[in-house]
Amino acid sequence: MLNEKLVRLRGIFAEMDRALIAYSGGIDSTLVAKVAYDVLGSRALAITAVSPSLLPEDLEDARIQAAEIGILHEEVETHEMNNPNYTSNPVNRCYFCKSELHDTLKPLAIERGYPYVVDGVNADDLHDYRPGIQAAKERGARSPLAEVGVSKAEVRQLAKELGLPWWDKPAQPCLSSRFPYGEEITVAKLQRVGRAERYLRQLGLKNLRVRSEKDTAKIELPAEEIKQFVLTTELPVLVAAFQDFGFMYVTLDLEGYRSGKLNQVLSLMA
């Protein structure tokens, strides 16, 4: 079944002839870049959008991964932070982010002679609240993983089978997703969240989020890791580090890490 999906993925790219990939360096877009390169070679181009909402470490990962795959890789700046519809952080913030991305990529694709812009949206994403998907569709982008029904788990399985060493890389959505809807997003806030998450990763933690609400940092870890974290971490040192980053208060979410947690407020708004 999964091999059939891979065959269909390859078929999609063969029909495209040339493709530009919106490539963040996450495992979804990395798998798309790998399959595109395997089929199209130099006729595939991966583009990474660079903005304050992308961690410098994630950009470096994207560069390394693209180089190992062999795909042509370029970077472009996007300017969603100049759009108050984005920085005011409404519930459809992601729509304005993806609008900026694809309004940047589509003209570039046309100029370079790429008839298609593709992204890493997978089949599971279609069942989540993702207003950015609509923005991409409106601009003609295609989502090969979703088209052939590849789930997130299947993305990782395919990536592993194709020899990508990052197949189990934790999901790392843009830093703007760390803020509750309605709280203004600024470059300074993005930077302090980025520094805080980088600090925790340097402690050896992988699956985590630092949610930011005004002057408070809320650390989310997998529930099964919370006890060990509290017992083994020098908490006063951690608090001092977070305060140096710009937070006043540091808390630990006892429910544990859950992707998309801030979206639970949407049910209360309905």
C-alpha positions in Angstrom: 0.0 0.0 0.0 2.7 2.5 1.0 4.9 1.5 -2.0 1.9 2.2 -4.2 1.7 5.7 -2.7 5.4 6.2 -3.4 4.9 5.2 -7.0 2.0 7.6 -7.3 4.1 10.4 -5.8 6.9 9.8 -8.3 4.3 9.8 -11.1 3.1 13.2 -10.0 6.5 14.7 -10.3 7.2 12.9 -13.6 4.1 14.6 -15.0 5.2 18.0 -13.7 8.6 17.9 -15.5 9.8 20.8 -13.4 8.8 21.7 -9.9 9.7 24.3 -7.2 9.3 23.0 -3.7 8.3 25.2 -0.7 10.9 23.6 1.6 11.0 24.4 5.3 13.4 21.6 6.3 10.6 19.8 8.2 10.3 16.1 7.5 7.2 16.6 5.2 8.8 19.1 2.8 12.1 17.2 3.0 10.4 14.0 1.8 8.8 15.9 -1.0 12.2 17.4 -1.9 13.7 13.9 -1.9 11.1 12.4 -4.1 11.2 15.4 -6.5 14.9 15.2 -6.8 14.9 11.4 -7.4 12.5 11.9 -10.3 13.5 15.3 -11.7 17.1 15.8 -10.7 18.3 19.3 -11.6 14.7 20.2 -12.7 13.6 20.3 -9.1 14.4 23.4 -6.9 13.9 23.7 -3.2 13.2 27.2 -1.8 13.4 28.0 1.9 11.6 31.1 3.1 13.7 33.0 5.7 12.0 35.3 8.3 12.1 35.9 12.0 9.6 33.0 12.5 12.2 30.5 11.4 14.9 29.4 13.9 18.4 29.9 12.6 19.1 26.3 13.6 16.2 25.1 11.5 17.5 27.1 8.5 20.9 25.4 8.9 19.2 22.0 9.1 17.4 22.8 5.9 20.7 23.6 4.2 22.4 20.5 5.4 19.5 18.2 4.4 19.1 19.7 0.9 22.9 19.3 0.3 22.7 15.6 1.4 19.7 15.0 -0.9 21.5 16.8 -3.7 18.6 19.0 -4.7 19.2 22.6 -5.8 18.5 24.8 -2.8 17.9 28.6 -2.5 16.7 31.0 0.2 14.3 33.9 -0.2 13.2 36.4 2.4 9.5 36.7 3.3 8.0 39.7 5.0 4.9 38.6 6.8 6.0 40.7 9.8 5.2 43.8 7.8 1.6 42.7 7.6 -0.6 43.8 10.6 -3.1 41.0 9.6 -0.3 38.6 10.6 1.3 40.3 13.5 -2.0 41.0 15.3 -2.2 37.2 15.5 -5.9 36.5 14.5 -7.1 32.9 14.4 -6.4 32.8 10.7 -2.8 34.1 11.1 -1.5 31.2 9.2 -3.5 32.3 6.1 -1.5 35.5 5.9 1.8 33.7 6.4 1.2 31.3 3.6 -0.2 34.1 1.4 3.1 35.9 1.8 5.0 32.7 1.1 3.2 31.8 -2.1 3.0 35.4 -3.3 6.8 35.2 -3.1 7.3 31.8 -4.6 4.7 31.9 -7.5 6.3 34.8 -9.4 9.7 33.3 -8.8 8.5 30.0 -10.2 7.1 31.7 -13.3 10.2 33.7 -13.8 12.4 30.6 -13.6 10.2 28.4 -15.8 8.8 26.1 -13.1 5.1 25.4 -13.9 4.4 24.0 -10.4 4.9 25.1 -6.8 4.5 22.2 -4.4 4.4 22.0 -0.6 4.7 19.4 2.2 1.0 19.3 3.3 0.1 15.7 4.2 -3.2 14.0 4.4 -3.5 14.4 8.2 -3.1 18.2 7.8 -6.4 18.3 5.9 -8.2 17.3 9.1 -6.6 19.9 11.3 -7.3 23.7 11.5 -4.8 24.9 8.8 -6.0 28.2 7.2 -2.7 28.4 5.4 -3.7 25.4 3.2 -6.5 27.6 1.6 -4.0 30.4 0.9 -1.7 28.0 -0.9 -4.6 26.5 -2.9 -5.8 29.9 -4.0 -2.3 30.5 -5.4 -2.2 27.3 -7.3 0.1 25.3 -5.1 -0.1 21.5 -5.1 0.3 19.1 -2.2 1.5 15.8 -3.6 1.5 14.0 -0.2 -2.1 15.0 0.5 -3.1 14.1 -3.1 -2.1 10.5 -2.7 -3.2 10.2 0.9 0.1 10.0 2.7 -0.4 10.5 6.5 2.2 11.9 8.9 3.1 8.5 10.1 3.6 7.3 6.5 5.7 10.4 5.8 8.1 9.2 8.5 8.0 5.6 7.3 8.7 6.6 3.7 11.5 8.9 4.8 13.1 6.1 6.7 12.7 3.6 3.8 14.3 6.2 1.5 17.3 6.5 3.8 16.7 10.0 5.1 18.4 10.2 8.5 16.0 12.8 9.7 12.9 10.6 9.4 12.1 11.0 13.1 12.8 14.7 13.3 10.4 16.4 15.7 7.8 18.6 14.2 8.9 22.3 14.3 6.2 24.7 13.1 7.0 28.4 12.8 7.6 30.2 16.1 4.5 32.3 15.7 2.5 29.2 16.7 3.8 29.6 20.3 1.5 32.6 21.0 -2.2 32.6 22.0 -4.5 34.1 19.3 -4.9 37.8 19.8 -1.5 38.5 21.4 0.6 40.7 19.1 3.7 39.0 17.5 6.9 40.9 17.4 10.4 40.1 16.3 11.6 40.4 19.9 9.0 37.9 21.2 9.9 35.4 18.4 13.6 35.7 19.3 13.1 35.0 23.0 10.9 32.0 22.3 13.6 30.7 19.8 16.3 31.2 22.4 14.3 29.4 25.1 13.6 26.4 22.9 17.2 26.2 21.7 18.3 26.3 25.4 16.1 23.3 26.2 17.3 21.4 23.2 20.8 21.9 24.4 19.8 20.1 27.5 19.0 17.0 25.4 15.3 17.5 25.1 13.6 17.0 21.7 9.8 17.1 21.7 9.0 20.4 23.3 7.4 23.7 23.0 7.8 27.0 24.9 4.5 28.7 24.7 4.6 32.5 25.3 1.8 34.4 26.9 2.7 38.0 27.7 5.8 37.8 30.0 5.3 34.1 30.9 7.0 31.2 29.3 5.1 27.9 29.5 7.3 24.9 28.9 5.6 21.8 27.4 7.3 18.4 27.5 6.0 14.9 26.9 4.1 14.0 30.0 6.3 11.0 30.7 9.4 13.2 30.7 8.1 15.8 33.2 9.2 14.1 36.4 12.7 13.4 35.2 13.0 16.9 33.9 12.1 18.4 37.3 14.4 16.0 39.2 17.5 16.5 37.0 17.3 20.1 35.9 18.8 22.9 37.8 15.6 24.9 37.8 17.0 28.2 39.2 19.6 28.2 36.5 16.9 27.6 33.8 14.7 30.3 35.2 17.7 32.8 35.2 18.4 31.9 31.6 14.8 32.4 30.5 14.7 35.7 32.3 17.9 36.7 30.4 16.0 35.9 27.2 13.3 38.4 28.3 10.7 36.3 30.1 9.6 37.4 33.6 7.9 34.1 34.7 8.6 30.5 33.8 6.1 27.7 34.2 5.8 24.0 33.4 2.6 22.7 31.7 1.6 19.6 33.8 -0.7 18.3 31.1 2.4 17.8 28.9 3.2 18.5 25.3 0.4 18.3 22.8 0.7 19.6 19.2 -1.7 22.4 18.4 -2.7 22.9 22.0 -3.4 26.6 21.5 -6.1 25.7 18.9 -8.3 24.3 21.7 -9.6 27.8 22.3 -11.2 27.7 18.8 -14.0 25.4 20.1 -14.8 28.0 22.7 -15.1 30.7 20.1 -17.4 28.7 17.8 
